[in-house]
Amino acid sequence: MGRGPELSSPATPELSIVLPVYNEARILRQSLEELQKRMHETGLRYEVIVAENGSRDGTIDIAQEHADQHPEVQVFSYPEPNYGGALREAIFRARGEFVVCEEVDILDVDFHLCALELLRTRKADMVIGSKAMRGARDHRPRLRRVATRVYNAMLRLTLGFRGTDTHGIKAFRRSLMIPVVKRCLVDRDVFVSELVIRAEREGARVVEIPVDIVEKRAPSVALMRRVPRVLTNVARLMVCIHLGWDPVTRAQAARKSAR
């Protein structure tokens, strides 16, 4: 659903902003308007790709109505609530030399500009906006701040992650990261962690910069409901990274061959 690349702004964008959204009807229109206002002020050639995934609250209608009025905005629907799957598809659809993976409750244009400077000058291949490094200001509730630190400590312990944060906003040179994206096997919440860890392990220059995070609304999925799924997917990610194969894919193939 939505506008395809051939109907976008005729000028090839330098920057693609990919934005997965799930049940964001309450803040989506205002967030897009604020983002575009700031982006127009920068003078950059850009596109916004809204990756709706499984919403039940009118998010897709708001996104499509906005896209119909703004040629730099594209919209598509992923068939299920799946942050990682929607983000992966949006990255493949992106046309810009550089890609920013944004969050609808963050939309930090100052990060975009800092990251672009690092990417253009080849000082980084991927830039991560860290909520947990020294200098960051994370104003989210305490439980979410603790969960971020515990999660990333677990990634460092089990997968050799060298940074402080894998989730949240990040930017990269698309041509370098598309092959890495294609090798990622886990989706949903853990897709971005796999992307960052694989990029590190394959020699990409990953640079973190501190960000200032202010929560605009409560999370669309409750933290306690996410924990079991995230832990399962981290275990799956450990197998994928350390052994080079995906247990879920193997199990599905085994069931198919047994029929």
C-alpha beads as a LAMMPS data file, in Angstrom:
LAMMPS data file: protein, C-alpha beads

259 atoms
258 bonds

1 atom types
1 bond types

-500.0 500.0 xlo xhi
-500.0 500.0 ylo yhi
-500.0 500.0 zlo zhi

Masses

1 110.0

Atoms # bond

1 1 1 0.000 0.000 0.000
2 1 1 1.182 3.541 -0.567
3 1 1 3.306 5.511 -2.900
4 1 1 6.127 3.697 -4.715
5 1 1 9.562 5.176 -5.415
6 1 1 8.597 6.136 -8.951
7 1 1 6.034 8.627 -7.587
8 1 1 8.392 10.230 -5.086
9 1 1 10.190 13.526 -5.421
10 1 1 12.073 13.446 -8.759
11 1 1 15.391 14.404 -7.194
12 1 1 17.251 11.465 -5.715
13 1 1 17.454 12.091 -1.961
14 1 1 20.762 12.199 -0.144
15 1 1 19.077 11.006 3.048
16 1 1 16.348 8.419 3.603
17 1 1 14.601 8.564 6.981
18 1 1 12.940 5.227 7.690
19 1 1 10.259 5.235 10.342
20 1 1 8.587 2.017 11.570
21 1 1 5.243 2.787 13.215
22 1 1 2.744 0.669 15.136
23 1 1 -0.468 2.128 16.597
24 1 1 0.844 5.696 16.472
25 1 1 -2.321 7.493 15.329
26 1 1 -2.221 9.867 18.286
27 1 1 1.172 11.419 17.511
28 1 1 2.011 10.478 13.920
29 1 1 0.672 13.496 12.035
30 1 1 2.243 16.055 14.368
31 1 1 5.518 14.117 14.457
32 1 1 5.752 14.033 10.655
33 1 1 4.946 17.729 10.387
34 1 1 7.618 18.638 12.943
35 1 1 10.171 16.371 11.283
36 1 1 9.543 17.831 7.826
37 1 1 9.687 21.394 9.104
38 1 1 13.123 20.762 10.604
39 1 1 14.334 18.860 7.560
40 1 1 13.247 21.618 5.168
41 1 1 15.279 24.058 7.263
42 1 1 18.416 21.957 6.711
43 1 1 18.184 22.226 2.918
44 1 1 18.930 18.496 2.544
45 1 1 17.359 16.373 -0.181
46 1 1 15.497 13.745 1.812
47 1 1 12.665 11.247 1.821
48 1 1 10.647 9.775 4.676
49 1 1 9.566 6.130 4.452
50 1 1 6.789 5.304 6.921
51 1 1 6.798 1.552 7.575
52 1 1 3.446 0.795 9.170
53 1 1 3.252 -2.702 10.633
54 1 1 0.036 -4.246 11.900
55 1 1 -1.588 -1.140 13.400
56 1 1 -5.229 -1.273 14.456
57 1 1 -5.869 2.388 15.269
58 1 1 -5.950 4.285 11.976
59 1 1 -2.201 4.848 11.745
60 1 1 -2.079 3.764 8.107
61 1 1 -4.896 6.137 7.087
62 1 1 -3.170 9.107 8.710
63 1 1 0.161 8.178 7.155
64 1 1 -1.334 7.753 3.671
65 1 1 -3.284 11.005 3.885
66 1 1 -0.076 12.813 4.833
67 1 1 1.896 11.122 2.052
68 1 1 -0.734 12.140 -0.512
69 1 1 0.025 15.772 0.356
70 1 1 3.821 15.490 0.580
71 1 1 5.757 13.875 -2.309
72 1 1 8.836 13.319 -0.133
73 1 1 6.850 10.918 2.094
74 1 1 6.223 7.287 1.158
75 1 1 4.101 4.766 3.045
76 1 1 3.831 1.004 2.976
77 1 1 2.236 -1.611 5.219
78 1 1 4.084 -4.650 6.515
79 1 1 1.562 -7.466 7.021
80 1 1 2.085 -8.030 10.763
81 1 1 3.238 -6.238 13.925
82 1 1 6.960 -6.754 13.363
83 1 1 9.319 -3.832 13.989
84 1 1 12.370 -5.578 12.560
85 1 1 10.610 -6.880 9.466
86 1 1 9.144 -3.464 8.680
87 1 1 12.483 -1.743 9.256
88 1 1 14.334 -4.203 7.015
89 1 1 11.828 -3.656 4.183
90 1 1 12.067 0.131 4.597
91 1 1 15.876 -0.012 4.325
92 1 1 15.582 -1.984 1.087
93 1 1 13.124 0.613 -0.285
94 1 1 15.324 3.568 0.670
95 1 1 16.919 5.495 -2.208
96 1 1 19.258 7.794 -0.303
97 1 1 23.018 7.443 -0.087
98 1 1 22.585 7.610 3.688
99 1 1 19.829 6.055 5.815
100 1 1 18.623 7.132 9.253
101 1 1 16.558 4.595 11.212
102 1 1 14.329 6.810 13.335
103 1 1 11.709 6.382 16.049
104 1 1 8.430 8.292 15.910
105 1 1 8.800 9.377 19.543
106 1 1 12.354 10.711 19.017
107 1 1 12.893 12.284 15.540
108 1 1 16.189 13.964 16.415
109 1 1 17.283 16.102 13.445
110 1 1 20.369 17.269 15.339
111 1 1 21.467 13.625 15.397
112 1 1 20.852 13.430 11.623
113 1 1 23.204 16.336 10.994
114 1 1 25.947 15.066 13.316
115 1 1 25.710 11.567 11.860
116 1 1 25.820 12.850 8.269
117 1 1 29.002 14.767 8.989
118 1 1 30.672 11.601 10.293
119 1 1 29.418 9.514 7.379
120 1 1 30.307 12.020 4.651
121 1 1 33.854 12.409 5.946
122 1 1 34.272 8.625 6.227
123 1 1 34.884 8.830 9.957
124 1 1 32.131 6.258 10.441
125 1 1 30.191 3.658 8.461
126 1 1 27.416 3.520 11.056
127 1 1 26.507 6.070 13.727
128 1 1 24.426 5.084 16.749
129 1 1 22.559 7.545 18.950
130 1 1 23.314 6.061 22.361
131 1 1 20.992 6.567 25.318
132 1 1 23.466 4.911 27.696
133 1 1 26.910 6.374 26.989
134 1 1 28.568 9.158 28.947
135 1 1 27.024 12.492 27.972
136 1 1 23.623 11.076 27.003
137 1 1 20.501 12.319 28.747
138 1 1 17.794 9.672 29.016
139 1 1 14.609 11.097 30.518
140 1 1 12.522 7.943 30.148
141 1 1 11.091 6.184 33.253
142 1 1 13.686 4.460 35.422
143 1 1 12.498 0.944 34.550
144 1 1 13.079 1.545 30.839
145 1 1 16.525 3.045 31.484
146 1 1 17.522 0.018 33.565
147 1 1 16.137 -2.358 30.915
148 1 1 18.283 -0.667 28.244
149 1 1 21.458 -1.115 30.286
150 1 1 20.684 -4.727 31.227
151 1 1 19.856 -5.636 27.631
152 1 1 23.043 -4.158 26.208
153 1 1 25.151 -5.692 28.987
154 1 1 23.682 -9.055 27.988
155 1 1 24.682 -8.427 24.361
156 1 1 28.223 -7.536 25.422
157 1 1 28.503 -10.677 27.548
158 1 1 27.016 -13.164 25.073
159 1 1 27.860 -11.695 21.664
160 1 1 30.895 -9.488 22.174
161 1 1 29.039 -6.240 21.472
162 1 1 31.518 -3.413 22.053
163 1 1 29.189 -0.434 22.446
164 1 1 26.626 0.852 24.908
165 1 1 23.361 0.805 22.898
166 1 1 21.982 -1.000 19.845
167 1 1 18.386 0.229 19.910
168 1 1 17.082 3.636 19.007
169 1 1 18.203 5.903 16.186
170 1 1 21.116 5.047 13.923
171 1 1 22.497 6.170 10.580
172 1 1 24.662 4.477 7.973
173 1 1 25.896 4.523 4.407
174 1 1 23.321 2.402 2.606
175 1 1 25.648 0.749 0.074
176 1 1 27.845 -0.632 2.867
177 1 1 25.048 -1.866 5.109
178 1 1 22.658 -3.470 2.601
179 1 1 24.823 -6.659 2.420
180 1 1 24.832 -6.782 6.233
181 1 1 21.047 -6.340 6.357
182 1 1 20.664 -9.253 3.922
183 1 1 22.677 -11.511 6.241
184 1 1 20.550 -10.704 9.304
185 1 1 18.329 -13.634 10.322
186 1 1 16.375 -12.386 13.352
187 1 1 13.548 -9.882 13.109
188 1 1 11.176 -8.130 15.517
189 1 1 12.842 -6.212 18.369
190 1 1 16.245 -7.867 17.993
191 1 1 16.806 -7.110 14.284
192 1 1 18.587 -3.823 15.034
193 1 1 20.874 -5.526 17.549
194 1 1 21.853 -8.137 14.986
195 1 1 22.486 -5.407 12.403
196 1 1 24.819 -3.486 14.725
197 1 1 26.638 -6.592 15.980
198 1 1 27.145 -8.005 12.491
199 1 1 28.385 -4.616 11.261
200 1 1 30.933 -4.525 14.104
201 1 1 32.056 -8.111 13.495
202 1 1 32.507 -7.438 9.770
203 1 1 34.814 -4.493 10.373
204 1 1 32.475 -1.530 9.918
205 1 1 33.466 1.647 11.729
206 1 1 30.649 1.988 14.268
207 1 1 30.655 5.269 16.189
208 1 1 28.352 6.173 19.072
209 1 1 27.276 9.723 19.913
210 1 1 25.203 10.691 22.975
211 1 1 21.572 11.701 22.487
212 1 1 18.947 13.446 24.581
213 1 1 15.824 11.271 24.888
214 1 1 12.474 12.628 26.107
215 1 1 9.532 10.244 26.045
216 1 1 6.616 11.701 24.065
217 1 1 4.207 8.905 24.979
218 1 1 4.090 5.559 26.731
219 1 1 5.544 2.661 24.687
220 1 1 3.086 1.131 22.208
221 1 1 3.980 -2.325 23.596
222 1 1 4.304 -2.784 27.373
223 1 1 7.843 -3.548 28.523
224 1 1 6.890 -6.616 30.572
225 1 1 5.069 -8.132 27.584
226 1 1 8.172 -7.671 25.423
227 1 1 10.680 -9.299 27.782
228 1 1 9.961 -13.013 27.057
229 1 1 9.943 -12.416 23.296
230 1 1 13.161 -10.411 23.428
231 1 1 14.934 -13.057 25.527
232 1 1 13.839 -15.771 23.092
233 1 1 15.087 -13.768 20.128
234 1 1 18.403 -12.974 21.832
235 1 1 18.933 -16.711 22.358
236 1 1 18.111 -17.233 18.688
237 1 1 20.540 -14.450 17.778
238 1 1 23.325 -16.142 19.762
239 1 1 22.864 -19.292 17.685
240 1 1 22.746 -17.292 14.440
241 1 1 25.934 -15.348 15.230
242 1 1 28.005 -18.112 16.827
243 1 1 26.922 -21.069 14.673
244 1 1 25.948 -19.292 11.455
245 1 1 22.450 -20.759 11.137
246 1 1 18.956 -19.942 12.378
247 1 1 17.151 -22.545 14.527
248 1 1 13.718 -21.156 13.600
249 1 1 14.393 -21.426 9.868
250 1 1 15.754 -24.958 10.330
251 1 1 12.698 -26.012 12.320
252 1 1 10.367 -24.602 9.666
253 1 1 12.302 -26.412 6.932
254 1 1 12.159 -29.665 8.909
255 1 1 8.379 -29.396 9.341
256 1 1 7.944 -28.677 5.644
257 1 1 10.045 -31.691 4.586
258 1 1 8.117 -33.959 6.967
259 1 1 4.776 -33.231 5.298

Bonds

1 1 1 2
2 1 2 3
3 1 3 4
4 1 4 5
5 1 5 6
6 1 6 7
7 1 7 8
8 1 8 9
9 1 9 10
10 1 10 11
11 1 11 12
12 1 12 13
13 1 13 14
14 1 14 15
15 1 15 16
16 1 16 17
17 1 17 18
18 1 18 19
19 1 19 20
20 1 20 21
21 1 21 22
22 1 22 23
23 1 23 24
24 1 24 25
25 1 25 26
26 1 26 27
27 1 27 28
28 1 28 29
29 1 29 30
30 1 30 31
31 1 31 32
32 1 32 33
33 1 33 34
34 1 34 35
35 1 35 36
36 1 36 37
37 1 37 38
38 1 38 39
39 1 39 40
40 1 40 41
41 1 41 42
42 1 42 43
43 1 43 44
44 1 44 45
45 1 45 46
46 1 46 47
47 1 47 48
48 1 48 49
49 1 49 50
50 1 50 51
51 1 51 52
52 1 52 53
53 1 53 54
54 1 54 55
55 1 55 56
56 1 56 57
57 1 57 58
58 1 58 59
59 1 59 60
60 1 60 61
61 1 61 62
62 1 62 63
63 1 63 64
64 1 64 65
65 1 65 66
66 1 66 67
67 1 67 68
68 1 68 69
69 1 69 70
70 1 70 71
71 1 71 72
72 1 72 73
73 1 73 74
74 1 74 75
75 1 75 76
76 1 76 77
77 1 77 78
78 1 78 79
79 1 79 80
80 1 80 81
81 1 81 82
82 1 82 83
83 1 83 84
84 1 84 85
85 1 85 86
86 1 86 87
87 1 87 88
88 1 88 89
89 1 89 90
90 1 90 91
91 1 91 92
92 1 92 93
93 1 93 94
94 1 94 95
95 1 95 96
96 1 96 97
97 1 97 98
98 1 98 99
99 1 99 100
100 1 100 101
101 1 101 102
102 1 102 103
103 1 103 104
104 1 104 105
105 1 105 106
106 1 106 107
107 1 107 108
108 1 108 109
109 1 109 110
110 1 110 111
111 1 111 112
112 1 112 113
113 1 113 114
114 1 114 115
115 1 115 116
116 1 116 117
117 1 117 118
118 1 118 119
119 1 119 120
120 1 120 121
121 1 121 122
122 1 122 123
123 1 123 124
124 1 124 125
125 1 125 126
126 1 126 127
127 1 127 128
128 1 128 129
129 1 129 130
130 1 130 131
131 1 131 132
132 1 132 133
133 1 133 134
134 1 134 135
135 1 135 136
136 1 136 137
137 1 137 138
138 1 138 139
139 1 139 140
140 1 140 141
141 1 141 142
142 1 142 143
143 1 143 144
144 1 144 145
145 1 145 146
146 1 146 147
147 1 147 148
148 1 148 149
149 1 149 150
150 1 150 151
151 1 151 152
152 1 152 153
153 1 153 154
154 1 154 155
155 1 155 156
156 1 156 157
157 1 157 158
158 1 158 159
159 1 159 160
160 1 160 161
161 1 161 162
162 1 162 163
163 1 163 164
164 1 164 165
165 1 165 166
166 1 166 167
167 1 167 168
168 1 168 169
169 1 169 170
170 1 170 171
171 1 171 172
172 1 172 173
173 1 173 174
174 1 174 175
175 1 175 176
176 1 176 177
177 1 177 178
178 1 178 179
179 1 179 180
180 1 180 181
181 1 181 182
182 1 182 183
183 1 183 184
184 1 184 185
185 1 185 186
186 1 186 187
187 1 187 188
188 1 188 189
189 1 189 190
190 1 190 191
191 1 191 192
192 1 192 193
193 1 193 194
194 1 194 195
195 1 195 196
196 1 196 197
197 1 197 198
198 1 198 199
199 1 199 200
200 1 200 201
201 1 201 202
202 1 202 203
203 1 203 204
204 1 204 205
205 1 205 206
206 1 206 207
207 1 207 208
208 1 208 209
209 1 209 210
210 1 210 211
211 1 211 212
212 1 212 213
213 1 213 214
214 1 214 215
215 1 215 216
216 1 216 217
217 1 217 218
218 1 218 219
219 1 219 220
220 1 220 221
221 1 221 222
222 1 222 223
223 1 223 224
224 1 224 225
225 1 225 226
226 1 226 227
227 1 227 228
228 1 228 229
229 1 229 230
230 1 230 231
231 1 231 232
232 1 232 233
233 1 233 234
234 1 234 235
235 1 235 236
236 1 236 237
237 1 237 238
238 1 238 239
239 1 239 240
240 1 240 241
241 1 241 242
242 1 242 243
243 1 243 244
244 1 244 245
245 1 245 246
246 1 246 247
247 1 247 248
248 1 248 249
249 1 249 250
250 1 250 251
251 1 251 252
252 1 252 253
253 1 253 254
254 1 254 255
255 1 255 256
256 1 256 257
257 1 257 258
258 1 258 259
